[in-house]
């Protein structure tokens, strides 16, 4: 067999890359519990716990589990609810912790 079947050598460490930060009116949150369907309880960094949903356009793109870090956009009329806009990857979470945007697990809230 020829060597073109071998995979190229890749580094084991994921590269730390910049992560998108929340814009005006958006908050970083950590998923606490899935409630079924496209709804979940999210602990936001502003101290509130919100009942959030995944909009239909993102429903099949975002696979969310408890302890995932996400960006939440609170609703204008009801501040206890919101929409999940983005899920951070593990290397983006590390970058957020290094920059001070996200606290360590020991002192999260």
Backbone as numpy.savetxt, mean C-alpha at the origin, in Angstrom:
# Nx Ny Nz CAx CAy CAz Cx Cy Cz
22.41 -29.01 -24.85 21.59 -27.83 -24.85 22.46 -26.58 -24.85
21.98 -25.56 -25.50 22.72 -24.31 -25.57 22.49 -23.48 -24.30
23.32 -22.48 -24.12 23.25 -21.67 -22.91 22.15 -20.61 -22.94
21.42 -20.55 -24.04 20.38 -19.52 -24.11 19.15 -19.88 -23.27
19.13 -21.06 -22.63 18.04 -21.43 -21.74 18.29 -20.96 -20.31
19.52 -20.57 -20.00 19.84 -20.13 -18.65 19.33 -18.71 -18.42
18.91 -18.47 -17.20 18.46 -17.13 -16.84 19.69 -16.28 -16.52
19.64 -14.99 -16.81 20.77 -14.13 -16.47 20.90 -13.99 -14.96
22.11 -13.74 -14.50 22.37 -13.55 -13.08 21.71 -12.27 -12.61
20.89 -12.37 -11.57 20.26 -11.19 -11.00 20.65 -11.10 -9.54
20.67 -9.90 -9.02 21.00 -9.71 -7.62 19.82 -10.12 -6.76
20.11 -10.66 -5.57 19.05 -11.07 -4.66 18.39 -9.87 -3.98
19.14 -8.79 -3.77 18.59 -7.61 -3.11 17.71 -6.82 -4.06
16.48 -6.49 -3.64 15.68 -5.60 -4.50 16.24 -4.18 -4.42
16.23 -3.50 -5.53 16.73 -2.14 -5.54 15.71 -1.23 -4.86
16.21 -0.36 -3.98 15.32 0.57 -3.30 15.04 1.72 -4.25
13.77 1.89 -4.56 13.39 2.94 -5.50 12.46 3.91 -4.81
12.30 5.06 -5.42 11.41 6.08 -4.90 9.98 5.59 -4.96
9.21 5.97 -3.98 7.81 5.57 -3.93 6.94 6.81 -4.10
5.79 6.67 -4.76 4.89 7.82 -4.88 4.33 8.19 -3.52
4.38 9.47 -3.20 3.87 9.96 -1.92 2.42 10.39 -2.08
1.65 10.39 -0.99 0.26 10.81 -1.10 0.16 12.29 -1.46
-0.78 12.61 -2.33 -1.02 14.00 -2.72 -1.94 14.66 -1.71
-2.36 15.87 -2.02 -3.23 16.62 -1.11 -4.56 15.87 -0.94
-4.94 15.64 0.30 -6.18 14.95 0.59 -6.05 13.45 0.68
-4.87 12.89 0.41 -4.66 11.44 0.48 -3.83 11.09 1.72
-3.96 9.86 2.18 -3.31 9.42 3.41 -2.72 8.03 3.19
-1.60 7.75 3.86 -1.04 6.40 3.86 -1.74 5.59 4.94
-2.06 4.33 4.64 -2.74 3.48 5.61 -2.25 2.05 5.52
-2.57 1.27 6.56 -2.20 -0.14 6.62 -3.49 -0.95 6.76
-3.67 -1.94 5.90 -4.89 -2.73 5.91 -4.95 -3.56 7.19
-6.06 -3.41 7.91 -6.25 -4.12 9.17 -7.02 -5.41 8.95
-8.09 -5.36 8.15 -8.95 -6.54 8.00 -9.71 -6.45 6.69
-9.84 -7.58 6.00 -10.69 -7.66 4.81 -12.12 -7.92 5.27
-13.08 -7.21 4.68 -14.47 -7.35 5.10 -15.31 -8.11 4.08
-14.74 -8.49 2.97 -15.48 -9.21 1.94 -15.74 -8.32 0.75
-15.76 -8.93 -0.42 -15.95 -8.15 -1.64 -14.76 -7.25 -1.87
-15.02 -5.99 -2.09 -13.94 -5.04 -2.33 -13.79 -4.06 -1.15
-14.23 -4.45 0.03 -14.17 -3.57 1.20 -13.17 -4.09 2.23
-12.59 -3.15 3.00 -11.61 -3.50 4.02 -11.50 -2.37 5.03
-11.05 -2.70 6.25 -10.77 -1.70 7.27 -9.29 -1.34 7.18
-9.02 -0.03 7.13 -7.65 0.46 6.97 -7.34 1.42 8.11
-6.23 1.18 8.82 -5.74 2.13 9.82 -4.89 3.16 9.10
-5.32 4.40 9.10 -4.59 5.46 8.41 -3.63 6.15 9.36
-2.59 6.78 8.81 -1.57 7.42 9.63 -2.06 8.71 10.27
-3.24 9.20 9.88 -3.80 10.38 10.55 -4.58 9.99 11.80
-4.53 8.70 12.19 -5.14 8.24 13.42 -6.55 7.72 13.29
-7.12 7.73 12.10 -8.49 7.27 11.91 -8.49 5.88 11.27
-9.53 5.12 11.58 -9.74 3.83 10.96 -10.88 3.99 9.97
-10.63 3.67 8.70 -11.61 3.91 7.64 -12.06 2.60 7.00
-13.34 2.57 6.62 -13.90 1.48 5.84 -13.66 1.84 4.38
-12.71 1.18 3.73 -12.30 1.56 2.38 -12.74 0.51 1.37
-12.84 0.95 0.14 -13.18 0.05 -0.96 -12.17 0.24 -2.08
-12.10 -0.76 -2.95 -11.24 -0.69 -4.13 -12.15 -0.31 -5.30
-11.87 0.81 -5.99 -12.71 1.18 -7.13 -12.68 0.11 -8.22
-13.74 0.07 -9.02 -13.88 -0.96 -10.04 -12.74 -1.00 -11.04
-12.16 0.16 -11.37 -11.08 0.18 -12.36 -9.81 -0.47 -11.83
-9.66 -0.56 -10.50 -8.48 -1.17 -9.90 -8.74 -2.54 -9.29
-9.98 -3.02 -9.35 -10.37 -4.23 -8.62 -9.52 -5.44 -9.01
-9.21 -5.61 -10.27 -8.45 -6.78 -10.70 -6.95 -6.53 -10.71
-6.52 -5.27 -10.61 -5.09 -4.96 -10.60 -4.49 -5.07 -9.20
-5.27 -4.73 -8.17 -4.76 -4.72 -6.80 -5.19 -5.99 -6.07
-4.21 -6.76 -5.62 -4.47 -7.91 -4.77 -4.04 -7.51 -3.37
-4.99 -7.32 -2.48 -4.70 -6.75 -1.17 -4.91 -7.77 -0.07
-4.02 -7.71 0.94 -4.10 -8.58 2.11 -3.91 -7.71 3.35
-4.26 -8.25 4.54 -3.96 -7.51 5.77 -2.46 -7.26 5.89
-2.10 -6.13 6.48 -0.73 -5.66 6.68 -0.12 -5.04 5.43
-0.84 -4.93 4.33 -0.34 -4.22 3.15 -0.43 -2.71 3.39
0.52 -1.97 2.85 0.54 -0.51 2.97 -0.03 0.08 1.69
-1.01 0.99 1.84 -1.74 1.54 0.70 -1.90 3.04 0.85
-2.28 3.69 -0.25 -2.69 5.09 -0.23 -4.20 5.13 -0.27
-4.79 5.89 0.66 -6.24 6.00 0.77 -6.66 7.43 0.48
-7.74 7.57 -0.30 -8.34 8.89 -0.52 -9.66 8.93 0.23
-9.73 9.69 1.35 -10.98 9.77 2.12 -12.09 10.42 1.29
-13.32 9.99 1.54 -14.46 10.58 0.86 -14.70 11.98 1.39
-15.23 12.86 0.54 -15.49 14.24 0.94 -16.65 14.32 1.94
-17.72 13.55 1.72 -18.91 13.66 2.55 -18.80 12.89 3.85
-18.15 11.73 3.84 -18.04 10.88 5.02 -16.58 10.54 5.25
-15.98 11.10 6.31 -14.54 10.93 6.55 -14.20 9.55 7.09
-15.21 8.74 7.42 -14.93 7.40 7.93 -14.82 6.37 6.81
-14.97 6.80 5.57 -14.87 5.91 4.41 -13.86 6.46 3.43
-13.38 5.60 2.52 -12.40 6.06 1.54 -12.21 5.04 0.43
-11.36 5.42 -0.54 -11.02 4.58 -1.67 -9.53 4.25 -1.62
-9.18 3.00 -1.91 -7.78 2.59 -1.99 -7.28 2.91 -3.40
-6.21 3.68 -3.49 -5.70 4.11 -4.79 -4.46 3.35 -5.24
-3.61 2.92 -4.29 -2.32 2.34 -4.66 -1.83 1.42 -3.56
-1.17 0.34 -3.94 -0.53 -0.56 -2.98 0.98 -0.42 -3.14
1.68 -0.23 -2.02 3.13 -0.12 -2.05 3.76 -1.50 -2.10
4.86 -1.62 -2.84 5.65 -2.85 -2.88 6.62 -2.85 -1.70
7.25 -3.99 -1.43 8.11 -4.11 -0.24 9.31 -3.17 -0.30
9.92 -3.01 -1.47 11.08 -2.11 -1.54 10.64 -0.65 -1.41
9.42 -0.32 -1.82 8.91 1.04 -1.63 8.60 1.30 -0.15
8.15 0.27 0.56 7.88 0.42 2.00 9.18 0.70 2.74
10.26 -0.01 2.36 11.56 0.24 2.98 12.02 1.67 2.73
11.81 2.17 1.52 12.20 3.55 1.19 11.40 4.54 2.02
10.08 4.28 2.19 9.24 5.16 3.00 9.71 5.19 4.45
10.14 4.03 4.98 10.64 3.98 6.36 11.95 4.75 6.49
12.83 4.61 5.49 14.11 5.31 5.53 13.92 6.83 5.47
12.94 7.28 4.70 12.70 8.71 4.56 11.87 9.28 5.70
11.31 8.42 6.57 10.55 8.89 7.71 9.07 9.10 7.45
8.58 8.69 6.29 7.15 8.85 5.99 6.32 7.77 6.67
6.93 6.62 6.97 6.24 5.49 7.59 7.07 5.05 8.78
6.40 4.90 9.93 7.12 4.51 11.13 7.40 3.01 11.12
8.35 2.56 11.95 8.65 1.13 12.06 7.48 0.40 12.67
7.46 -0.93 12.52 6.34 -1.72 13.03 6.19 -1.62 14.54
7.30 -1.43 15.25 7.23 -1.37 16.71 6.47 -0.14 17.19
6.59 0.96 16.47 5.95 2.21 16.90 5.08 2.79 15.79
4.17 1.95 15.26 3.39 2.41 14.12 2.36 3.45 14.48
1.60 3.22 15.55 0.54 4.18 15.88 0.68 4.66 17.28
